Amino acid sequence: MIKFGPGNLRIPKFERPVYVVAGGLTDFRKRYPEKNTCQLCNEALRMAVEENDLKVDPEQYRRMVNWCVYSQFADHFGDQLLAAAKIHDYLGFDPLGNVEVKTGGATGGTSVLAAAQAIASGYADCVPVVGWERMDEVTTKVGNSYIASAACKDFESELGWMYAAYYALMAKRYQYENNVPRETLAKIACKNHEYAYYSPFSQNPGKYTVKEVLENEIVSDPLSYLECCVMSVGAAVLLLADEKTAYKLTDTPIRLAAICGGSHTLRTADRRHMPILLLPNENESTYKDYYGVRRKEWPGFSSFLAARMAAYLAYNMAGIKDPVEDFDVLETHDAFTISDVQTYEDIGLRPYGRGREFIESGDAYFGGRLPTNLSGGLIGTMHAVGATGVFQLVEILWQLQGKYDKFHGDPKLWQRYGKTKPADWRSLQVKNPKRGCAISHAGTGSHVTCAILERP
């Protein structure tokens, strides 16, 4: 679609408010032979219901649920069709209705969108969203080929059957168009690995220097291993409800102010030039000098229209005027360092061509104007694909409820996962946060959701 009609840009609205009540996670690992998928989903649900200061016991909560949404990226990994039916039964929700969602890497975000639509419409009052991925029953090479199948198999999969190859091409193009040094991308990796160091849930924590990231083994030039997301096993659960039910469950529900989705062509070469869709903090003069010798089209090969569309709708739905000023915490889909800096521009943290400024200014760090991926993100903590978008919103929820320390600083939680809390652990709890945002992203930008949570 090159030109929008008036109906295309209609701003969504909820018929009644939607709230997020609680969240739960497992830890995330490369391999998890000790527990099957049902056990992992049950563990995440139990954390959500039993460890989030709810005013009901697990059995009372189960009897309040009237619809369920399940989030899994690919049946291939677990070799189980209708896996959601198996999870649904194991969690004790039969014979309630349910739906399983699949939109690639954005499956978690889209699942939360589906649950929100059920509640906002009045179809349901109390909906758990359960996400997981079982990525350890195949080799890393086979797993990469499965994931690469979420690109266009007719044209793109043959480039190498792994997403790092696709994003390496984007990195080359983006650096060429915007004169971005490699050190800028390496800083993102350093930040996210370090924040994962403070999380008991994380799979790939570490404190690295820019030099170490740049000298790390290359996966696909220019991206090194430390700049790529992990392949994970684990689960995440988010509990949603209407307003009346939410306050029956907890004294600290968080309002889902907006959640919206965008899409774009699966094959990136099909993405034709069009006028830039302007966000509330932009106007036509923002891009009067944007096009030049190196950048001749938008979105081209280095921007994501799906992310811009999702942000446009969500910002207008929630009344966001300037994301850097209006948000207190942000989770992006940092599958690769390059996709992170691309997203900074797509969601308006900086104008197109200037995404590097967000990380180089310090805005993206804890203590900066908009701390980003304090969870450790996909690079440092997890990418169990079906759980990822749910995980992001659990982390935002805990920040807004002031529970970062409860779920990241308790030595007993570290011990639960066979770990020792670091002696130099530090709290990444943002001071008095009021509003947070999470971006859930699929493929090379085929599907994206933008969710905004705020304290009521």
RAPEBEL-V951523 format. One record per helix or strand. SS is the DSSP state (A for helix, B for strand). FROM is the first residue (numbers start at 1). TO is the last residue. If there is no record, write none. Layout:
ss: (SS SS)
from: (FROM FROM)
to: (TO TO)
This chain:
ss: (B B A A B A A B A B A A A A A B B A B B A B A A A A B B A A B A A A A B B)
from: (18 29 37 58 67 75 83 98 104 126 140 157 163 182 210 218 223 225 228 233 243 254 268 284 305 323 329 336 337 356 371 377 385 404 411 435 447)
to: (25 29 50 62 72 78 90 101 121 133 148 159 178 197 215 220 224 227 228 242 249 263 270 287 318 326 331 336 346 360 372 380 400 408 416 442 455)
